[in-house]
Amino acid sequence: MVNQWQGGFQGEVRVTAGASAITGWTARWTFANGQSVSQSWNATLTSSGAAVTARNVDYNGRLAAGASVSFGFIGGWTGSNTKPEVSCTPS
């Protein structure tokens, strides 16, 4: 979480390639407390209920071994804003 305000927040996720280069990536997480995503940058986000999937865009999918890229999003929350665990897989 980069910033938070009443009812909203800005999140950022860093994707890092492992020992080998990758040609694309997908990150997934599930919000625990009804949070939602309203906009994103440097990734294509889709959501179904609390589950969110982020995929690379054309210009940031190819990463050399050990290289990183970040994407961000704006979200909304009510009650509490628990940070989710993000998993990422190369594609």
Backbone as CSV, one residue per row, in Angstrom:
resi,resn,N_x,N_y,N_z,CA_x,CA_y,CA_z,C_x,C_y,C_z
1,MET,0.837,-1.161,0.000,0.000,0.000,0.000,0.897,1.244,0.000
2,VAL,0.675,2.099,-0.961,1.454,3.324,-1.084,0.833,4.441,-0.258
3,ASN,-0.490,4.516,-0.279,-1.194,5.575,0.437,-2.608,5.089,0.743
4,GLN,-3.199,5.642,1.790,-4.568,5.283,2.158,-5.284,6.523,2.673
5,TRP,-6.565,6.628,2.362,-7.407,7.709,2.850,-8.775,7.106,3.143
6,GLN,-9.641,7.845,3.775,-10.955,7.324,4.132,-11.696,6.827,2.889
7,GLY,-11.915,5.539,2.813,-12.650,4.955,1.711,-11.842,4.620,0.478
8,GLY,-10.545,4.911,0.458,-9.744,4.627,-0.730,-8.288,4.369,-0.411
9,PHE,-7.577,3.853,-1.391,-6.150,3.587,-1.220,-5.465,3.448,-2.574
10,GLN,-4.145,3.584,-2.567,-3.327,3.342,-3.746,-2.412,2.173,-3.432
11,GLY,-2.441,1.165,-4.286,-1.590,0.000,-4.119,-0.536,-0.059,-5.200
12,GLU,0.576,-0.712,-4.906,1.631,-0.923,-5.885,2.181,-2.317,-5.696
13,VAL,2.435,-3.002,-6.802,2.991,-4.353,-6.778,4.238,-4.364,-7.648
14,ARG,5.314,-4.955,-7.139,6.555,-5.105,-7.911,6.659,-6.564,-8.328
15,VAL,6.847,-6.775,-9.624,7.037,-8.107,-10.197,8.512,-8.232,-10.561
16,THR,9.164,-9.292,-10.085,10.589,-9.506,-10.347,10.787,-10.881,-10.969
17,ALA,11.484,-10.924,-12.109,11.812,-12.201,-12.738,12.835,-12.931,-11.871
18,GLY,12.793,-14.229,-11.882,13.743,-15.040,-11.112,15.064,-15.182,-11.846
19,ALA,15.603,-16.377,-11.844,16.912,-16.649,-12.431,16.889,-16.661,-13.958
20,SER,15.700,-16.757,-14.544,15.573,-16.782,-16.008,14.705,-15.623,-16.486
21,ALA,14.932,-15.216,-17.711,14.102,-14.176,-18.326,12.674,-14.698,-18.505
22,ILE,11.705,-13.786,-18.503,10.307,-14.154,-18.731,9.742,-13.298,-19.858
23,THR,8.680,-13.798,-20.490,8.061,-13.061,-21.597,6.706,-12.485,-21.221
24,GLY,6.249,-12.725,-20.001,4.987,-12.184,-19.520,4.762,-12.614,-18.087
25,TRP,3.802,-11.982,-17.418,3.521,-12.316,-16.021,2.055,-12.083,-15.698
26,THR,1.595,-12.787,-14.675,0.244,-12.637,-14.153,0.329,-12.616,-12.637
27,ALA,-0.268,-11.620,-12.014,-0.325,-11.518,-10.548,-1.774,-11.686,-10.117
28,ARG,-1.966,-12.386,-8.996,-3.332,-12.621,-8.490,-3.373,-12.378,-6.989
29,TRP,-4.521,-11.876,-6.532,-4.773,-11.758,-5.103,-6.269,-11.716,-4.855
30,THR,-6.638,-11.939,-3.598,-8.033,-11.882,-3.195,-8.148,-10.923,-2.014
31,PHE,-9.007,-9.928,-2.145,-9.252,-8.999,-1.055,-10.079,-9.691,0.028
32,ALA,-9.758,-9.420,1.282,-10.427,-10.076,2.405,-11.635,-9.303,2.940
33,ASN,-11.674,-7.991,2.689,-12.676,-7.165,3.351,-13.537,-6.346,2.392
34,GLY,-13.808,-6.875,1.217,-14.701,-6.184,0.291,-14.080,-5.022,-0.456
35,GLN,-12.765,-4.921,-0.481,-12.128,-3.856,-1.250,-12.403,-4.064,-2.737
36,SER,-12.220,-2.999,-3.507,-12.419,-3.079,-4.951,-11.388,-2.206,-5.648
37,VAL,-11.167,-2.484,-6.926,-10.215,-1.721,-7.737,-11.004,-0.876,-8.724
38,SER,-10.632,0.409,-8.837,-11.354,1.279,-9.756,-10.523,1.689,-10.969
39,GLN,-9.199,1.692,-10.871,-8.349,2.022,-12.010,-6.953,1.454,-11.772
40,SER,-6.197,1.297,-12.865,-4.842,0.745,-12.749,-3.942,1.335,-13.814
41,TRP,-2.646,1.132,-13.645,-1.671,1.551,-14.642,-0.550,0.512,-14.686
42,ASN,0.048,0.362,-15.851,1.129,-0.585,-16.124,0.708,-2.043,-15.981
43,ALA,-0.597,-2.321,-16.001,-1.131,-3.683,-15.986,-2.587,-3.629,-16.431
44,THR,-3.080,-4.766,-16.893,-4.493,-4.919,-17.203,-5.118,-5.696,-16.060
45,LEU,-6.019,-5.059,-15.316,-6.652,-5.695,-14.164,-8.064,-6.121,-14.494
46,THR,-8.427,-7.301,-14.024,-9.795,-7.776,-14.072,-10.139,-8.277,-12.676
47,SER,-11.414,-8.223,-12.334,-11.823,-8.708,-11.018,-13.145,-9.441,-11.126
48,SER,-13.294,-10.385,-10.215,-14.531,-11.135,-10.092,-14.787,-11.277,-8.600
49,GLY,-15.713,-10.482,-8.090,-15.909,-10.445,-6.640,-14.658,-9.901,-5.981
50,ALA,-14.130,-10.630,-5.019,-12.937,-10.200,-4.290,-11.636,-10.600,-4.985
51,ALA,-11.710,-11.481,-5.989,-10.518,-11.968,-6.694,-10.089,-10.993,-7.781
52,VAL,-8.785,-10.655,-7.815,-8.240,-9.720,-8.791,-7.105,-10.403,-9.548
53,THR,-7.064,-10.191,-10.858,-5.981,-10.703,-11.698,-5.375,-9.533,-12.445
54,ALA,-4.053,-9.421,-12.413,-3.327,-8.372,-13.133,-2.396,-9.048,-14.133
55,ARG,-2.439,-8.605,-15.373,-1.559,-9.143,-16.405,-0.721,-8.025,-16.995
56,ASN,0.474,-8.389,-17.435,1.351,-7.388,-18.047,0.686,-6.765,-19.263
57,VAL,1.122,-5.573,-19.600,0.730,-4.913,-20.838,1.873,-5.109,-21.843
58,ASP,1.674,-4.714,-23.085,2.648,-4.989,-24.142,4.069,-4.545,-23.812
59,TYR,4.225,-3.410,-23.185,5.553,-2.830,-22.988,6.287,-3.292,-21.740
60,ASN,5.670,-4.104,-20.849,6.394,-4.482,-19.630,6.334,-5.974,-19.292
61,GLY,6.036,-6.811,-20.283,5.958,-8.240,-20.019,7.299,-8.956,-20.086
62,ARG,8.165,-8.502,-20.940,9.471,-9.149,-21.092,10.437,-8.592,-20.062
63,LEU,10.917,-9.485,-19.206,11.866,-9.078,-18.173,13.091,-9.975,-18.233
64,ALA,14.260,-9.380,-18.185,15.502,-10.141,-18.097,15.581,-10.795,-16.717
65,ALA,16.420,-11.786,-16.589,16.602,-12.445,-15.292,16.925,-11.399,-14.227
66,GLY,16.179,-11.421,-13.127,16.398,-10.497,-12.013,15.810,-9.104,-12.193
67,ALA,15.276,-8.805,-13.373,14.709,-7.469,-13.630,13.325,-7.346,-12.994
68,SER,12.913,-6.103,-12.735,11.631,-5.835,-12.077,10.826,-4.802,-12.836
69,VAL,9.532,-4.838,-12.591,8.603,-3.839,-13.101,7.526,-3.658,-12.030
70,SER,6.948,-2.476,-11.968,5.886,-2.215,-10.995,4.606,-1.827,-11.712
71,PHE,3.482,-2.147,-11.086,2.198,-1.644,-11.545,1.428,-1.147,-10.325
72,GLY,0.461,-0.295,-10.577,-0.282,0.285,-9.468,-1.763,0.335,-9.748
73,PHE,-2.508,0.649,-8.703,-3.958,0.726,-8.834,-4.542,1.591,-7.721
74,ILE,-5.735,2.081,-7.972,-6.529,2.807,-6.984,-7.685,1.901,-6.597
75,GLY,-7.947,1.798,-5.304,-9.024,0.939,-4.828,-9.885,1.640,-3.802
76,GLY,-10.966,0.997,-3.477,-11.878,1.500,-2.462,-12.057,0.477,-1.360
77,TRP,-12.424,0.936,-0.166,-12.639,0.034,0.966,-13.661,0.618,1.925
78,THR,-14.255,-0.267,2.702,-15.123,0.116,3.809,-14.786,-0.794,4.972
79,GLY,-14.922,-0.335,6.173,-14.620,-1.152,7.355,-13.138,-1.204,7.638
80,SER,-12.444,-2.207,7.096,-10.989,-2.309,7.255,-10.354,-2.581,5.906
81,ASN,-9.072,-2.294,5.798,-8.356,-2.410,4.531,-7.168,-3.345,4.709
82,THR,-7.436,-4.631,4.837,-6.397,-5.631,5.041,-5.588,-5.832,3.763
83,LYS,-4.274,-5.861,3.910,-3.374,-6.065,2.773,-3.428,-7.528,2.331
84,PRO,-3.698,-7.802,1.028,-3.754,-9.182,0.552,-2.365,-9.732,0.231
85,GLU,-2.250,-11.042,0.151,-1.040,-11.696,-0.318,-1.143,-11.837,-1.825
86,VAL,-0.092,-11.433,-2.537,-0.085,-11.473,-3.996,0.779,-12.635,-4.462
87,SER,0.286,-13.408,-5.420,1.105,-14.446,-6.052,1.313,-14.061,-7.507
88,CYS,2.471,-14.422,-8.043,2.793,-14.035,-9.404,3.390,-15.240,-10.127
89,THR,2.984,-15.422,-11.387,3.502,-16.508,-12.195,3.934,-15.973,-13.562
90,PRO,5.030,-16.484,-14.092,5.436,-16.086,-15.442,4.533,-16.742,-16.468
91,SER,4.447,-16.113,-17.625,3.647,-16.716,-18.691,4.436,-16.745,-19.981
